[in-house]
């Protein structure tokens, strides 16, 4: 059957289509838009946790719109975008927050966080309330949950027969490649080593030729960069337990109902926990893989490392902005 298209039927069709579009737009308008900007890729464990855990848990009232690889806001500009009302969510770091509030640098220092569980305990403890309030009041950013990124370990060319590392004193004279900033170089010295600044792309060759004795990175990086081919041991110093925060616009949060806030909070916590467990499992699996490659992996005297590193930080300019007594409170929440 062929229907003759008249002006009247055409107008009727357009009106019907308009009603459908308007209905669809109305449904979308009823939802809260949450644009998530991250510098990570779509396959990054943080991105996956947000897309596969967070988004489905709030799908009934949230229009979740992730953006990857810094496409809508460059890395380091997301917090400012939230503050200006141009963005609703991001995955941010303590390092980025410290650019606005120097006191956040305490969470970037060596041995402040002891492990993944300690990160969660610190984030949920009342000691974090002043930090969170400052971010909310002065930047308009609410920190919802903490994400675990992994533990940095010391990785050396020498075998344990040549150099067994139990305390910081054992790293004396060891040329340890560290990232080039002052903060990273300070951490290398605090560990007891002789830190050597070097571009990451040069590390494999430097290890193979002996230009440096070692490097520090999480186990996934050791495997991805194939450092296990040119090194013989990994000392599980866990000197930096890296983290990110799930951040949301405080203005958007305040516009939500109490029920919506509770659901968003629960979704953020669930996403963070999912990513945390996957990362911990990955680290555990990589220990077995690296041992199969002939690497020796062992834990040193962590108390000796922690005591030296924290003592050096407390005597440095880095600690000048830390609120008095907070480090002791953080330590008390550990093992």
N, C-alpha and C positions, 0 to 999 in steps of 0.2 A: 504494500500500500504506500502510495506517494502522497505526502501532504503538501499542499500548495502553501508556500511561505508568503503570507500577506503582512502588511505593516502591523495589523492588529496581533497576529500570531507571533511576529517577531518581537513586538513590545512585551507580549505576555511571557515569552521565553526569557527575555532579558530580565524582566522583573522577577521571575522565578529564580533565575540564576543569582540575581542580586540578593534575594532573600536567603539563598543557601550560603553565599559568601558572607553575608552579614551575620548569619547564624554561626558560621564557623569562626568569623572574626570575634563574635561575641564570646564564644567559648574560650578562645585564646586570651581575650581581654580579661576574662574572669580569673585567669591564672596569674600568679606572681612571676614576673620575668626574672630569672637569675642567670645572667651571663657570667660564665666562668672563664677567666683569662689565665692561662698558664704558659710558661716557656717550655714545658715538657711536651713530649710527643704524645700521640694518641695511644701508643702502646706502653708508655711509662706507667709503672705500677700505681702511681698516684692518680693519673688520669683514668686508668681502668677502674680503680676503686670508686671514684666519683661517678663514673658513667654506669657501672654495673651494680653498685650498691646504693649510693646516695640517690641518684636520679629516680630509680623505680620506687623507692620508699616515700617520695614526696610527689610523685607524678600526678596525683589527683588534684593538686592545687598549685603546682610549680611547673613553669615552662623553663626547663633547664637547657641552656645553650652554651656548651663548652667551646672554647677556642684554643687551639694548640699552637705550639712553636712560636709563641709571641706574635701571632698574626694581627691581633687588634690592639694590643698594648705590649711594648717591648719589655723584656725582663727588667725589673727594677722600677718600672713606672706604674705598676698595677695599684699599689697602695695609694698613690697620689690620685689615680683615676677614681678609686672608690671614694676618697675624701672629697673629690669634686662632684660626685654624683654621676659620673660617667660610666661606672661599672658596678656590678653587684657583688661579685665573688672573685677570690683568687686563692692560690696556694702560695703562701709567703714564707719567708725564713726569718730567724732571729737576727741574722746579719742585716737583712733589709730593714727590719724594725729598728735596729740599732742606729741606722742612719737618721732616723727621726728622734729616737729616744735612746741615748747612750747606755742607759741602765740595762737595756736588753742584751748588751754585749756579754753579760754574765752567762747567758745561755749559749754563747759561741766559744767559750773557753774550754780548755782541756780538762777532762775528768769532772766536769760539773754534772753531766748526766752519766750514770753508770751503765745503764742498759735500757732496753725498750720499756720494760715495766716501770723503771725509775722515771723515765720521761713522762709517762702517764700519771704517776703519783705526784710528780712536781706540778704538772699542768693543772691537776684537779685540786691541789692543796690551796688553802687560803693565802699562802705566801704569794701566789700568782695574782691574787685579786687586784693589788695596786697596779701591776703591770697591765693587766687586761683593762682596767678602768682608764688608765692613761691613754691607751690606744683608742678606746671608745670616745673619751671626752675630747681629746686633742686632735684625733685623726678621723674619727667617725668610722672606725673599723672594729668589728667584734670578732674575737678569736673563738672559734667554735670547738676545735679539737686539735690534737697534736698527731702528726704523722711521722712514723719511724722510717729513716732513710738508710741506716746501716752504720756499722762501726769501722773506723779507720784503724788499720793494723800496720805494724812495721814489717817490711819485707826485704830480706838481705841476700846478697850474693854468697856470703860465706856460709859454710855448713856449720851446724852446732859444734862439731869437733874443733873447728877453727875459732868460732866465737859463739859462746852460749850466753844469751842475754837474760839475766834475772832481775837486775836493777838498772836505774839510769846510768850508774857508773860504768856499766859494761858497754854502753854506747859511746863512751868517750873516744873522740877521734874518728868516729864513723861518719863518712860523708853521706848524709841522708838527703836525697832530693825531696824538697818541699816546694809548694807553690810560692811564687815570688813576693807576695805582699809581706809587709812588716809583721802582721798578725800571724801568718803561717810560719815565718822565719822564727819568730819568738817561740812558737809552740815547739819547733824542732830543737831549739836550744834548751827549752824546759825539759824535754825528754832526755837530755843528756848528750845529744848528737851534735855534729857540726853540720847545720843545715846548708844545703846548696840549692840556690834558686835555679830552676830550669823549666823550659816549656815542656808540657806533657808529651808532645810529639817526639821529643828527643830522648825520653827516658829509656825506652827499650834498648836503643843503641848504646846509651851511656852505661847501662847495666851490663850489657854484653861485653863491652870493652874495659870495664872497670873504672870508667871516669867517675862513677859514683858507686858507693857500696850498697845502697838500698833506696827504697822509696816507701811512701805510706799512702795507702788507699784502702777502701773496703774490698772484701774478697771478690765481689762481682767484677770490679775493675781489674783486679789482678788476672782474672780469667779472661775477660774481654780483650785486654791488651796483651795477653799471652806472656806476662811477666814471669810466669812459672817456668818458662823455657830458659830464662837467663838468671834465675835465682834459686836458692836452695832451702831457705827457711822463712817461715812467717811466725813472728812473735805476736801473740794475741794481746796486744797492749790495750786495745779498745780505747785509745786516748781521746777520741772524739766520737761521740754518739750523735750523729747528725739528725736533724729534724726539720720538718716544715709545719706550718699551721694552716688549717682551713679557716679562711677569713671571709666575712660577709659584711656588707654595708650595715652599719648600725641604724641608719634611717630606714632601710628596707626591713630590717628586723623589727624595729619598733612599730612598723605599720602592720605587722602580722598579728593575728589573734594568738592568745595563749596556747591554744591547741596546735596551731600551725608552728609556733615557735618550738613547742615540745617535739613535734614530728621532725622538723629540720635539725634540731639538736641531736635527736636519736639517729637520724640518717647520717649525720656527719660523724658521730661516734662509731657507727657501724662501718662506715667506709674506712675510717682510720684503722679500726681493728682488723678489717679484712686485709688491708694493705700491709699492716704490721705483721700479721701471721704469715703472709706469703713471703715477705722479705726475710723474716727469721728462718723460714723453711729453706729458702734459697741459700742463705748463708750456711746453714747446717749441711745442706747437700754439697755445697762447694768445698767444704772441709774434706769430705770423703774424696771428691774428685781430685783435689790438689795433692792429697796424700797418695793417690793412685799414680800421680805424675812424678812421684819421688820426693815431694816436698816434706820437710819436717815442720810440724805445726805444734806449738806449745804455748802455755800461758806463763808469763813471768810473775814476779812479786808485784801484784797490782797495787797493793798498799804503798809500797816504796815509790812506784811511779806516781800514784795519785798525790802522795804527800809532797814530793818534790815539785811537781807541776803546779799544784795549787799554791804552794808557798811562793814560787816565783811569780805567779800571777798576782798574788796579793801584794807583793812588793813592787809591782809594775804600775805604769800609768793606766793600764787597761782597767784596773780595779777601782780607779778613783771615782767612777760614776756608779759603782755598785752600791745599792742600799745596805746600810750596816746590818749585819747579822743574817742576811739572806743566804749567803753561801753556807753558813752553819745549818740553817734550816733545810736547805737542799740536801746537804750531806746526811742529815739525820733521817731523811726519808729513804736512804739507800740501805743496802744490806748490812 
